[in-house]
Amino acid sequence: MASVEKVPMLQEGYEKLSAQLAALKAERPLIVDAIEEARAHGDLSENAEYHAAKERQGQVEASIGDLEDRLSRAQIIDPTTLSGDRIVFGATVTLADEDDKPVRYQIVGQAEADAKEGKISYNSPLGRALIGRKVDDEVEVTVPSGDKYYLVTKIEFV
């Protein structure tokens, strides 16, 4: 049974998922053609092309179902409409790490998370630790490489 819980995401993340869905739906007829072509080669029990095409069809259909589910439950949040002194979904946060080196992250949905781009999921260990914090709060996060400590230095809604 599919969940009815809303999935928060930015407009950019919604568009990215929509593009992935469109690409998978465009692949459907190509897979059907590959199955038909492989079926024409005869004995299906020893037909690797047929089995590969059927497996790909299953993967694509599962992905389409997952994307349609997430998009139908999407709650698009525009960070520029937010304000306040606490970290919430969509906020861009500047932190000082243990060496006083500034790091900047935006709190985003799981589909949008990309640490290299400075976007972390609200469900990540750091994201969960940051939600609800204010400027000058100290944050301790346990990550695979050990405990990390940060100081919240700035909260923006951009």
Residue pairs with C-beta under 8 A, 6 or more apart in sequence:
2 69
3 69
3 73
4 73
5 73
6 73
6 74
6 75
7 70
7 73
7 74
7 75
7 109
7 110
7 111
8 75
8 77
8 89
8 90
8 109
8 122
9 17
9 74
9 75
9 76
9 77
9 108
9 109
9 111
9 112
10 76
10 77
10 78
10 79
10 90
10 108
10 109
10 112
11 76
11 78
12 112
13 108
13 109
13 111
13 112
14 71
14 74
14 76
16 111
16 112
17 67
17 70
17 71
17 74
17 111
18 71
20 63
20 67
21 64
21 67
21 68
21 71
24 60
24 63
24 64
24 67
25 64
27 60
28 60
31 53
31 56
31 57
31 60
32 57
34 49
34 53
34 56
35 50
35 53
35 54
35 57
37 49
38 47
38 49
38 50
38 52
38 53
39 47
39 50
41 47
41 49
41 50
44 50
70 111
77 89
77 90
78 90
79 90
79 91
79 92
79 106
79 157
79 158
80 157
80 158
81 157
82 88
82 90
82 91
82 157
83 157
85 134
85 135
85 155
86 132
86 133
86 134
86 155
87 93
87 107
87 130
87 131
87 132
87 133
87 134
87 152
87 155
88 107
88 131
88 132
89 107
89 108
89 109
89 122
89 131
90 106
90 107
90 108
90 157
91 106
91 107
91 155
91 156
91 157
92 104
92 105
92 106
92 107
92 155
92 156
92 157
92 158
93 104
93 105
93 106
93 107
93 130
93 152
93 154
93 155
93 156
94 102
94 103
94 104
94 152
94 153
94 154
94 155
94 156
95 102
95 103
95 104
95 105
95 139
95 150
95 151
95 152
95 153
96 102
96 103
96 150
96 151
96 153
97 103
97 148
97 149
97 150
98 148
98 149
98 150
102 153
103 150
104 118
105 118
105 119
105 120
105 126
105 130
106 118
106 119
106 120
107 120
107 121
107 122
107 127
107 130
107 131
108 119
108 120
108 121
108 122
109 121
109 122
110 121
110 123
112 119
112 121
113 119
113 120
113 121
113 124
120 126
120 127
121 127
122 128
122 131
125 141
125 142
125 143
126 139
126 141
126 143
126 148
126 150
129 139
129 140
129 141
130 139
130 152
133 139
133 152
134 152
134 155
135 152
135 153
135 154
135 155
136 151
136 152
136 153
137 151
137 152
138 149
138 150
138 151
138 152
139 149
139 150
139 151
139 152
140 147
140 148
140 149
141 147
141 148
141 149
141 150
142 148
